[in-house]
């Protein structure tokens, strides 16, 4: 028995609609599972086997239950590249590509990505520039994912395990650029979050104390120990955190000019500044 792609897509879309899940997930899942193109879908070919239909139906059930598409396929696209992901790392978000874009505008030699997760920031920076890139994470499991992605994508990145800037300080590394997308969600925001995030993204990569500001503050306090003169610091932030972080930077370093940039959804998403002690 064989099936046209449309014969699998129609019931899949109906199920997703019934569960209020974006219907385009049905098409992406079909393409990702069986290496089909959009043209294949449009032409309603090739024919798929009964085993493929069974596998797809099972995955659609999981998608309808809220399992992220990236966890079903095992990868997420970021900056035009495929990154392996699992439940030990945060799924790369499109907004974070803007953090990479902003980072690439700054010149420097030595860069550290703090809280690297899947490695998407560090690896992309290594592949898109001549930076010497370090990637730090406190999670051994996350670093294993990041190392695998670097290997698959042919990126030269040095991975360090530890808490925020501690490995950088311990090894006496001085940075031209510090970039980080750390956990920044306040515990109080849990009630507003979707189950697909709460149930499947690692909480270590999501939440931070002090209304989500704790890890930024720790890194900011450590800047004199790790930054070269005239270096740059860039953080991805929660949309309501820009003012508080700007005030904290200027409380510590009154002479620094802090910039806040919006993302594609016109929400505050990046805070950056030139370091000068």
Residue pairs with C-beta under 8 A, 6 or more apart in sequence:
1 49
1 50
2 47
2 48
2 49
2 50
3 47
3 48
3 49
3 50
3 52
3 53
4 44
4 45
4 47
4 48
5 30
5 36
5 40
5 41
5 44
5 45
5 48
6 44
7 53
8 30
8 48
8 53
8 56
8 57
9 26
9 27
9 30
9 41
11 57
12 26
12 29
12 30
12 56
12 57
12 60
13 23
13 26
15 60
15 61
15 64
16 22
16 23
16 25
16 26
16 60
16 63
16 64
17 23
18 64
19 64
19 65
21 63
21 64
21 66
25 63
25 69
26 60
26 63
27 41
28 69
29 56
29 59
29 60
29 63
29 69
29 72
29 73
30 36
30 41
30 56
31 37
31 38
31 40
31 41
32 69
32 73
32 75
33 52
33 55
33 56
33 59
33 73
34 48
34 52
34 56
40 46
48 56
59 72
62 72
63 69
63 72
66 194
66 195
66 196
66 199
66 200
67 196
67 200
68 91
68 196
68 200
68 201
70 76
70 85
70 91
71 85
71 86
71 87
71 91
71 200
74 84
74 85
74 86
75 82
75 83
75 84
75 85
76 82
76 83
76 85
76 91
76 92
76 118
77 83
78 92
78 96
78 97
78 118
78 120
78 124
79 97
79 100
79 120
79 124
79 128
81 123
81 124
81 127
81 153
83 92
83 118
83 119
83 120
83 123
83 149
83 153
84 118
84 145
84 148
84 149
84 152
85 91
85 92
85 118
85 145
86 145
87 200
87 201
87 202
88 139
88 141
88 142
88 144
88 145
88 202
89 117
89 118
89 142
89 145
89 146
89 202
89 205
90 117
90 118
90 201
90 202
90 205
90 206
91 118
91 201
92 117
92 118
92 120
94 264
95 236
95 263
95 264
95 265
95 269
96 120
96 121
96 181
96 236
98 261
98 263
98 264
98 269
98 270
99 121
99 179
99 181
99 234
99 236
99 269
99 270
100 121
100 124
100 125
100 128
102 234
102 261
102 270
102 272
103 111
103 121
103 125
103 177
103 179
103 232
103 234
104 125
104 128
104 129
106 176
106 177
106 232
106 234
107 176
108 131
108 175
108 176
108 177
108 228
108 231
108 232
109 130
109 131
109 132
109 176
110 131
110 132
110 134
110 173
110 174
110 175
110 176
110 177
110 228
111 122
111 125
111 131
111 132
111 133
111 134
111 175
111 176
111 177
111 178
111 179
112 133
112 134
112 135
112 136
112 165
112 168
112 173
112 175
112 177
112 178
112 179
112 226
113 119
113 121
113 122
113 125
113 133
113 134
113 135
113 136
113 179
113 180
114 136
114 164
114 165
114 168
114 178
114 179
114 180
114 182
114 219
115 136
115 137
115 138
115 164
115 180
115 181
115 182
115 183
115 205
115 215
116 122
116 135
116 136
116 137
116 142
116 143
116 146
116 159
117 137
117 142
117 145
117 146
117 181
117 205
118 142
118 145
118 146
118 149
119 135
119 145
119 146
119 147
119 149
119 150
119 155
119 157
119 159
120 149
121 135
121 179
121 181
122 133
122 134
122 135
122 146
122 150
122 155
122 157
123 133
123 135
123 146
123 149
123 150
123 153
123 155
123 157
125 131
125 133
125 179
126 133
126 150
126 155
126 156
126 157
127 153
127 154
127 155
131 177
132 158
133 155
133 156
133 157
133 158
134 157
134 158
134 159
134 160
134 168
134 173
135 143
135 146
135 157
135 158
135 159
135 160
136 159
136 160
136 161
136 162
136 164
136 165
136 167
136 168
137 143
137 146
137 159
137 161
138 161
138 162
138 163
138 164
138 204
139 161
139 202
139 204
139 205
140 161
142 202
142 205
143 159
143 161
146 157
146 159
147 159
149 155
150 156
150 157
150 159
160 167
160 168
160 171
161 167
162 170
164 182
164 215
164 218
164 219
164 222
165 178
165 218
165 219
165 222
165 225
165 226
168 175
168 226
169 222
169 225
169 226
173 226
174 226
174 227
174 228
175 226
175 227
175 228
175 231
176 228
176 231
176 232
177 231
177 232
177 233
177 234
178 219
178 223
178 226
178 227
178 231
178 232
178 233
178 234
179 233
179 234
179 235
180 219
180 234
180 235
180 236
181 235
181 236
182 208
182 215
182 216
182 219
182 235
182 236
183 204
183 205
183 206
183 207
183 208
183 212
183 215
184 208
184 212
184 213
184 215
184 216
184 236
184 237
184 238
184 241
185 193
185 206
185 207
185 208
185 212
185 238
186 207
186 208
186 211
186 212
187 207
187 209
188 211
189 212
190 198
190 207
197 206
208 214
208 215
210 217
211 241
211 244
212 238
212 241
213 241
213 244
213 245
213 248
216 235
216 237
216 241
216 245
216 248
217 248
219 235
220 233
220 248
220 249
220 252
221 252
223 233
223 253
223 275
223 277
224 277
227 233
227 275
227 277
228 275
229 275
229 276
229 277
230 274
230 275
230 276
231 274
231 275
232 272
232 273
232 274
232 275
233 272
233 273
233 275
234 270
234 271
234 272
235 245
235 270
235 271
235 272
236 269
236 270
237 245
237 268
237 269
237 270
237 271
239 267
239 268
239 269
240 268
241 268
242 260
242 268
242 271
245 258
245 271
246 258
246 260
246 271
249 256
249 258
249 271
249 273
250 256
250 258
253 277
255 276
256 273
256 274
256 275
256 276
257 273
257 274
258 271
258 272
258 273
259 271
259 272
259 273
260 268
260 270
260 271
261 268
261 269
261 270
261 271
261 272
262 268
262 269
263 269
263 270
